[in-house]
Amino acid sequence: MPTHAAPPRRRLPWSWLAALVAVAALVLLVRPAVGGSGRAAEFPPGAPPATPAITSPAAAPRVQADLDPTPTRPAAPKRAQRPASRDSVTGQIPWSASGQLALVPGRETPIGGGRALTYRLEIEKGLPLDGSAVAAEVHRVLADPRGWQPIEHVAFSRTDGAASFELILASPALTDRLCYPLDTIGQLSCRNGDRVILNAQRWATAVPWYGGRIHEYRAYLVNHEVGHRLGHVHVPCPAAGAPAPVMMQQSKGVGACRPNPWPSVAAG
């Protein structure tokens, strides 16, 4: 009985073998990234997700800014401009001086009747201010018949001893410290307890809406802050074209009112 040889086995072409190898390799690469539910795993089991990187300043956390108790202050020149008008300023007002107060010696008797109200004048050491000239101007303002004396029935007198309140001229930096927790932003003045603190930069340069009438602005500055010591509060502009009340915050602006330094004209 004749025998037949087994038919030769067919061999796959090399191109097919290469394709099968590529598919197997692809399966091995994809399989570890598939979880039991069939969803792509976002991170290995038991490991926390990676924190996304902050790619712009706007996305950065603001924890430090929110916790910082220091009030933001506007940028300001290190020195105030020297006023063009004649006054008691002998040089530029520094943004920060010695930080120490010096008593201006001398006394001024009260002018007029009324309850005696004494004050001491102190100026920060290192400021280019003539203490005697400042003292004379302050007392003229306080004793002026357009001021608080006839309204409050008081008579101001200056002393270099114990006093009802202190009137202080200080650099912007020291004004900020003495006025705290009030925020004078290096530009404003204040009354804090028995201290009336005038910003020396404002004393030297006034504000634009006073049109260079620096002595009128100084009268406003003294009357406004002493008015706080007497118990008066801020008031708004009453009507367009009216004189601004002295207790209006005229250092910030006068709005529709006209600048006015005297409480007897529009007392608040």
Secondary structure, 3 states (H helix, E strand, C coil): CCCCCCCCCCCCCHHHHHHHHHHHHHHHHHHHHECCCCCECCCCCCCCCCCCCCCCHHHCCCHHHHHCCCCCCCCCCCECCCCCCCCCECCCCECCCCCCEEECCCCECCCCCCEEEEEEEEEECCCCECHHHHHHHHHHHHHCCCCCHHHHCEEEEECCCCCCEEEEEECHHHHHHHHCCCCCCCCCCEEECCEEEEEHHHHHHCCHHHCCCHHHHHHHHHHHHHHHHCCCCCCCCCCCCCECCCCCCCCCCCCCCECCCCCCCCCC
